[in-house]
C-alpha cells in the first residue's frame, strides 16, 4: 500500500513499522492514525508475521501529537475536543498494540515525547539508543499524560518517579530509563540497529503464543488476587500444553537440538 506517514515491510517473519514524518519528528496526525490502524490490522491477520518492530525515521522516535494537525485546531472560535481525539485515535491504538497476536519491540532511536513515549511503553520490549530520551511534556501545555501514560509510568517506575516525570516534565535519558526499569535496554548508538535485529530475529523464531500469553498474564496480574492469577496461569498452561510448539520444545530438549517453533 502507498502510505504517506509510515513505512511497512515484512521479511522472514519480522514486520517493521516505521513512523515516517522525520521533518515533524514523527508526530501523530489523524492521517497517521488511519494508516496505523490499517497496518496493525494487517499484522493481526497475517500468520506469517511473528514479531513487530516499531521505530521512527530520522532523529526522533515520536514527538507525540502534532499540534498543527487539523484535529487540534480551533473551529469557529471553539477549542478542539481533545478527549474525543484520545478516544477515537489513541485509545484504540494502544489497545491494538496490547492485544496484538505477536510480540512487539519499540526501537527508540531518538526523542520519545508525550504520546510517543507512551506508544513505546505499550510495546513488549523497549530498546533505546544511548542518545535517545523520554519526555512527559504534558504539564507544559496544561494536560495530563495520555495514551496510557498514567497507567504505564507508575507500573514501570513506581509512583514517586512517575509523578516526578509527569509533573516536572524533565527529559529522562535512555541510560537512566533503563536503570529505573522504564525500558528493557539502552544500547550504544553504533550497536543499536544490530541489537534490534538480533532481538527481532530471536522473537521471530520463538513460540509466539507463549510470548503473547505471557504478556496477557503479566498485564492481568495487578487486578488479580494471587488465587485468581494462579487460575489464569493454569488455564494458559493447559492451552499451551496442547500446542504444537510445546511438543516441539520438549522434543528438542530431549533430543538436545535447537527447537523449530512455528508459532502454533
N, C-alpha and C positions, 0 to 999 in steps of 0.2 A: 504493500500500500504506500501511497505517496503522503507521508506525514510531513507536517510543517514545523512542528515544535519538538519532535522527538525523533530518534532513530531506533530501529529494532531489527535484530538479527537472531537467528537460531542456528547453532552449529554443534554437532555431536552432543546433543542433549543440553547445551548451555544457551539459554536465552539472555540476550544483552539488550537492556532498555536504557537508552541514554537521553536525558533531558537536553534539548539542543537549542537553547536560546543563549549562547555564550555572551553575546553583547549585552544581555539583560541579566547576566549571572543566573540564567536558567530559572528565572522567577515564573511563578504559575500564572496562567491566563485561563479563561474559560475554554479556549481552543485546546490548550494543553490538556486540561482535564478531560475533554471529549476524546482526545487521542489516547490518553492513558486508559480510559475505560475500554476502548477497543482492544488495546494491546493486552491488558490484563485478562480480558475475556478470551483472547487468543491463547494465552499461556494456560489458562484454566482448562481449555478444551483440547489442547494438543498433547497427546500422550507421549510424544517424542521429547517434550521438554522435561528435564529432570531438576533444573535449578534456574533461578532468575537472578541476574546481576543488574543492579540499578546504579547508574552513575550519572555524572554531569559532564557536559562538554566544556572545554576551556578551563578557566582558572577557578571555577566555582562548582560546588555540587548543586546547591539550590538556595537562592536568597529569599525564598518564601513567596508570598503573594505579590504580584506586580500591581502596585497601587495605581498605575496608569491604565490598567485594563478597564474596558467599558463597564464591567460588572461592579467596579469600585467607584464609579463616578456619580456625582450628584445628578438627579433627574428632576427637572422643574423646581430647582431650589431645595430639593429634599435629599438628605443623606441616604446612601445606599443601605439596604438591609443586609448587613454583613452576616447576620445569623443565618439568613437564607442561603448565602454563598457557602457557609460552612456546612449546612445540612445537605445542600444539593451537590457539592463538589468534594469537600474534604472528608466528610464522614464516610461516604461510600468508597472513597479511595483507600482510606486506612482499613476499612473492614474487608475490602477485596484483598489487600495485601495480607492481612492477618488470617484470612481464610483460604489463601491460595493453596493448591494441591501440591505445590513443590516448595522446597526451602528457598529463602531469599537472602541475598548478600547486598548490603549497601556499601558501595565503593566511594567513600567520601574523599574526593581529591582536592577540595578547597573549602571555602566557607559554606557552612550549612546553617542557615539562619531562619528563625521563625518556623513557618510550616515546613521549610526544607529540613530543619533539624528533626522535627517530628516525623517527617517522611522517612528519614534514615533510621530512626529509632523503631519504626514499625517493622523493619526487616529483622530477620532472624539473627544474622551476623552483621555487625557494623565494623568495617575496617577503614581507618582513615590514614591518609599520608601525614607525615610529621608536620608539614606546613599547613594542614587543614585546621579548622576550628569550628566550634559550635556556639551559636548565639541565640539566646531567647530575647528578641528585641521588642517584644510586645509592649512592655511597660513604657517604652519610649514614645509610643503613639497612643497610649491610653487604652490598651486592650489586654487580654489575658492570653497565655499560651493556649493555642488550639491545635487542631489536627492530632489530638490525643496527647498533647504535651503535658497537661496536668495529670495524666494517668501514667505516662511513661517515666517522667522525671522522678517522682517520689519512689517508684518501684525500683528504679535503677540505682539511684544515688542517695536515697533517704530524704526525709522531709527537710532537714536543715539545709542541705546543699541544693535541693530542688527550689526551695524558697529563695535562697540567695541568687541562684541563676535567674529566676523569674523576676524578682523584684529589682535587682541591681542591673540586670541586662549586661553583665560583663561577658566578654568573649572568653570562651574556655578552649585553650589549646588542645590539640588532639592527644598529646602525651599525657596531659592531666586528665582528660576524659577517659583514657584507658586506665590510669591509676585509680580513678574514682569508681570504675566499673560501669561507666555510662556506655562504653563501647567495648568490643571484644579485643581490638588490637590497634596499635599505632605502628605503621610501617614506615621505614625510611623512604623518602621520595623516590630515590633511584630504584628501589626494590618494589615499589607499590604495585605497579601493573603486573609484575611477575607473581607477587603474592596473591593478588586477586585471582589470577589464572589458576594458581595451584589450588586454592580453596574451591573455586568453581568446579574444577575437574574432580576434586575429591568428593564433593557433594553430588556431582552428576552421576557418579558410579556407586553411590551409597543406596541403602534401602529406603527409597523415598517415602513410603507410607509410614515407616517407623519414625523418620525425622519429623514428619508433619504431626503425627500423633504425640510426639514428644513436645512439640510447640504447644499443641492444644492442651495437654495435661498441665504444663507449667503455667499457662495463662489462666487455667481454671483454678489453680491451687489457692490463690488469695481469697476467693469467695467460698471455699470449701472448708469443712471440718476435716480433721485427719481421717475420720471414718469415711466420709464422702470421697476424699481423694483416693483412698485405698480401693474403694469400689470402682472409681473411674479407671484407675490403673489396671485393675483386674479385667475390666471389660476390654480395654485396649490390648492387654496381653493376650486375651482369648482370641481376639480378631487377628492380631499379628502372628500368633502361634499357628494359625491355619494358613498363613500366606506362603506363596512360593519363595519369597525372599528369605523367610525364616528357614525353610527347608534347605535352601541353598547355603545359607550361612552356617548351619550346623554341619552340612555335608562337607563344606570347605574346611571347617575347623577340624573335623575328624580325619580328613584326607590331607591335612597340612598343606593347603594351597590357598591362593587368593580367591575370594568369592567373586562371582559374576552376578551381581544383582540386576534385576530388570525393572525395579520399581513397583512390582506387583506383590 
